[in-house]
């Protein structure tokens, strides 16, 4: 699959697929770490990354403790010419060939295959998260919801991020599956909400009873 035929990712999506921060993703452009052909900058300065570029982004930051910046940049330059042969399909014969991703320079040998595998898995999960989400103007004003439900995706993700257990979320949102919670969190991470997020109510039992009541006497006003 050529780079031009690949889908592109926003900086936040690329950060999720490469398992790094958005700041790191922007750094590879600002500091000229990533070759120009591996990303696109639109006229409005919006940045888009080819999926395969996430392999080299992940490599650069994940090996910072083992390799110098010069060694990592040299490896990226050597490997970039091989990127168009990557296929993002898990069962691809090409992607399974580890020999294609062994870079040898003098005494140094670097195997990029683990980074290829990680990117494939993360991109596959991102695609699952995208497929989970629906935006229908006729349902809740078009906000992203879990497919076949009326459950707002960002509400689920926000609740999970505050530490609410999956079991409690499943009890609060009938029709939600455990896998949906993980995918909702991933979707929200790759597509952060703009503006001020709305307040998310904490899931609570449907029946609440009053256990105790205490009234304090009124104070008399002083003359």
Residue pairs with C-beta under 8 A, 6 or more apart in sequence:
1 84
1 86
1 87
1 88
2 84
3 37
3 38
3 50
3 52
3 83
3 84
6 50
6 51
6 52
6 88
7 51
8 40
8 48
8 49
8 50
8 51
9 17
9 48
9 49
9 50
9 51
9 54
10 47
10 48
10 49
10 190
11 22
11 25
11 26
11 47
11 49
12 22
12 189
12 190
12 191
12 192
13 49
13 126
13 190
13 191
14 25
14 49
14 53
14 54
14 57
15 21
15 22
15 24
15 25
16 122
16 126
16 186
16 189
16 190
17 51
17 54
17 119
17 122
17 123
17 126
18 24
18 25
18 54
18 55
18 57
18 58
18 61
18 119
18 122
19 58
19 62
19 118
19 122
20 57
20 58
20 61
20 62
24 57
24 61
25 49
25 57
26 47
27 33
28 34
28 56
28 57
28 60
29 39
29 41
29 47
33 60
33 73
33 76
34 53
34 56
34 57
34 76
35 76
35 77
35 80
37 80
38 49
38 50
38 52
38 53
38 56
38 80
38 83
39 47
39 48
39 49
39 50
39 53
40 47
40 48
40 49
40 50
41 47
41 48
42 48
49 57
50 83
51 88
51 119
51 123
52 83
52 84
52 86
52 88
52 119
53 83
54 119
54 122
54 123
55 79
55 83
55 86
55 112
55 115
55 116
55 119
56 76
56 79
56 80
56 83
56 115
58 115
58 118
58 119
59 72
59 75
59 76
59 79
59 112
59 115
60 72
60 73
60 76
62 115
63 72
64 72
67 75
67 110
71 105
71 108
74 105
75 103
75 105
75 110
75 112
78 103
78 105
79 101
79 103
79 112
82 100
82 101
85 94
85 100
86 94
86 95
86 116
87 94
87 95
88 95
88 119
88 120
88 123
88 124
89 95
90 120
90 121
90 124
94 100
95 116
95 120
98 111
98 113
101 111
101 112
101 113
101 116
102 109
102 110
102 111
102 112
102 113
103 109
103 110
103 111
103 112
104 110
125 183
125 186
126 186
126 190
128 183
129 183
129 184
129 186
129 187
129 190
130 187
131 147
132 146
132 147
132 153
132 180
132 183
132 184
132 187
133 144
133 145
133 146
133 147
133 153
133 184
133 187
134 144
134 145
134 146
134 147
135 142
135 143
135 144
135 145
136 142
136 145
139 145
139 150
140 150
140 152
143 152
143 154
144 152
144 153
144 154
144 187
144 191
145 151
145 152
145 153
146 153
146 156
146 175
146 176
146 180
146 184
148 175
149 173
149 175
149 176
151 173
151 175
151 176
153 184
153 187
153 188
154 184
154 188
154 193
154 197
154 200
155 200
156 169
156 173
156 176
156 180
156 181
156 184
156 185
157 184
157 185
157 187
157 188
157 189
158 188
158 197
158 200
159 169
159 172
159 200
159 202
159 203
160 166
160 169
160 181
160 184
160 185
161 185
162 200
162 202
164 202
164 203
166 178
166 181
168 203
169 176
169 181
169 203
170 176
170 177
170 178
170 181
171 203
172 203
172 204
173 203
